[in-house]
Amino acid sequence: MKIEQIFREFERALENEYYMELAKKEVMTVPLLIEVFLDDDYANSLWAEQLLECISGENPKLLYPFF
């Protein structure tokens, strides 16, 4: 793995942590992530799916009201 790839993976992990914390604090974060997940843009949809999986793994109660 190249250094750039490692840095991007590290950045992505930090970004996921930020959004998971935001989902805990802001009620409307999860519905917005669901909208992005349902979007036609594959890259954004995949990102939102992975983020929703991370959130459900850490605190599934945040997602229960929306599914």
C-alpha positions in Angstrom: 0.0 0.0 0.0 1.4 3.4 -1.0 1.7 6.2 1.5 -1.1 8.2 -0.3 -3.5 5.3 0.1 -2.7 4.9 3.8 -3.2 8.6 4.3 -6.6 8.5 2.5 -7.7 5.5 4.6 -6.7 7.4 7.7 -8.6 10.5 6.6 -11.6 8.4 5.8 -11.6 6.8 9.3 -11.4 10.3 10.9 -14.2 11.5 8.7 -16.4 8.5 9.7 -15.7 9.2 13.4 -16.8 12.9 12.8 -20.0 11.9 11.2 -20.8 9.2 13.8 -20.4 11.9 16.5 -22.5 14.3 14.5 -25.3 11.6 14.2 -25.3 11.3 18.0 -25.7 15.1 18.5 -27.8 16.1 15.5 -31.1 14.3 14.9 -31.3 15.2 11.2 -28.0 13.6 10.3 -29.3 10.1 9.9 -32.3 11.0 7.6 -29.9 13.1 5.4 -27.5 10.1 5.2 -30.4 7.9 4.2 -31.3 10.3 1.4 -27.7 10.3 0.2 -27.8 6.5 0.3 -30.8 6.4 -1.9 -29.3 8.8 -4.4 -28.3 7.7 -7.9 -24.7 8.7 -7.5 -22.9 5.5 -6.7 -19.9 7.0 -4.9 -22.0 9.0 -2.6 -24.4 6.1 -2.1 -21.6 3.8 -1.2 -20.1 6.4 1.2 -23.4 6.8 3.0 -24.0 3.1 3.2 -20.6 2.5 4.8 -21.2 5.3 7.2 -24.7 4.0 8.2 -23.1 0.6 8.8 -20.6 2.2 11.1 -23.2 4.0 13.0 -25.4 0.9 13.3 -22.4 -1.1 14.6 -21.7 1.5 17.3 -25.2 2.6 18.3 -28.1 0.9 16.4 -30.7 2.8 18.4 -29.8 5.9 16.3 -31.1 4.2 13.2 -34.2 2.3 14.5 -36.7 5.2 14.1 -35.8 5.5 10.4 -36.0 1.9 9.3 
